[in-house]
Amino acid sequence: MALFTVLVICLSCFILLFLWNRNNTPGRLPPGPTPLPILGNILQLDPKNLSKSLSKLAEEYGPVFTLYFGLKPTVVLHGFEVVKEALIDNGEVFSGRGSIPAFDHNLQGRGVAFSHGETWKQTRHFSLMILRKMGMGKKTIEDRIQEEASCLVEALKKTNASPCDPTLLLGYAPCNVICSIVFQNRFEYSDKKLATMLDLFHESLKILSSPWIQLYNTFPSLMYYLPGSHNKLMKNINEVKKFILEEIKDHQESFDLNNPRDFIDYFLIKMEQEKHNKQSEFTMDNLIATLVDLFFGGSETVSTTLRYALLLLLKYPEVTAKAQKEIQNVVGRLRSPSMQDRNHMPYMDALVHEVQRYIDLAPSGLPHAVTQNIKFRGFLIPKGTSILTSLNSVLHDGKEFPKPETFDPGHFLDESENFKKSDYFMPFSAGKRVCLGEGLARMQLFLFLTTILQRFTLKPLVDPKDIDTTPIANGITTIPPFFELCFIPV
């Protein structure tokens, strides 16, 4: 009986805290569905398809509405016009990073993707500068991707046209591109270190897209002490950090202040230059967190997109045939595809864009936060409020893309079959927080996918009409279902 009384008192306190928090939130937040005490709106959302839930709510409450994840209000932006108005027209104000407890515990607001304020500004500026020095967007990095594409081709040939799961092989290539920038070396596909790290990435991505992590991000103070997959995620991130730290220690023993070799060396030099600055953002912890961001954001996202692309190409053989015909006409069989070829390959360019649009890899991106009070669309959003941008609503806008739920490269082609740009193409988000490695990712996707189609015929194990492209998870990221195929050399 005494225990029951304590529970009732605790529950009552939680309800009172919720009501007080809601009524004392400064500003005038947009309307939204009525939240439950403590739980907020979590029961009104489908954790397996958050995008669909947001679209239904937008029909009722309009393009700007408020959801409560537990006690925490989050303003949702739905549709191209409102997302553009926030991220681009008011980019500075909406450039904050909303809290993501699943990462906050491990990275503690460091790095690029999950940091904010001065840490974010300095780390992002420095990282962009060094990535450009290392060749991002230039011929030097293109050469590295082409070399890695050749290694990938050789690995695919070794499957001997037998059925295989492409997950690991498609993970090695983009991961090695990042390794060449960060460590100045690549790993052989047989290297156990590389395989272990990729396994950690794949498993972590699945966990991040699970309903459990959404629950953890809503109630971190409670969930932290419970068993569950969030503990495995934290363990995985710590393993990746340990791997990175070993590489950093090797660099510290051999690096030359006057002759930087890679990203780590440039960061170590910056650390040395600011070693007497107690407020410096260039610390060992920040270097590790930044490298975690580069690996997760620069390799796993490309790998997953490539895997989903192959599944779609198996499903739609007519699209594959048209792309391969263009590759044959422009590139032929004797040389490697290059970025210059893209200007003469509108269908292949449209195909890569359509893959990214259709699969909607990050349906809501990462949460933003407003850096100051702002009057937006007639509402007063207070400083620090989390902002959820529905990128899905932009990429699947029916006015811009006539058949948004259909995979069709024609969405990016005009009447003359020339490539057609679209302002609605936001798979990397937009504005101040646009993905740091967007240029690198787009180059990899075009070169890797074009090379695979140039050198192989893709053979499905079942009739194309029976292939299911429905994702197995649609949370923070979208994950394709498991499949196998045969790579037949041509």
Secondary structure, DSSP 4 states (H G I P E B T S, - for coil): -HHHHHHHHHHHHHHHHHHHHHHT-SSBPPP-PPPBTTTBTGGGS-TT-HHHHHHHHHHHH-SEEEEEETTEEEEEEESHHHHHIIIIITTTTT-EE---HHHHHHHTT-SSTT--HHHHHHHHHHHHHHHHHTTTTSHHHHHHHHHHHHHHHHHHHTTTT--B--HHHHHHHHHHHHHHHHTS----TT-HHHHHHHHHHHHHHHHHTSHHHHHHHHSHHHHTTS-SHHHHHHHHHHHHHHHHHHHHHHHHHH--TTS--SHHHHHHHHHHHTTT-TT-S--HHHHHHHHHHHHIIIIIHHHHHHHHHHHHHHH-HHHHHHHHHHHHHHT-SSS---GGGGGG-HHHHHHHHHHHHHH-SSTT-S-EE-SS-EEETTEEEPTT-EEEEEHHHHHT-TTTSSSTTS--GGGGB-TTS-B---TT--TT--GGGS-TTHHHHHHHHHHHHHHHHHHEEEEESS-GGG-----SEESSSEEPPP--EEEEE-
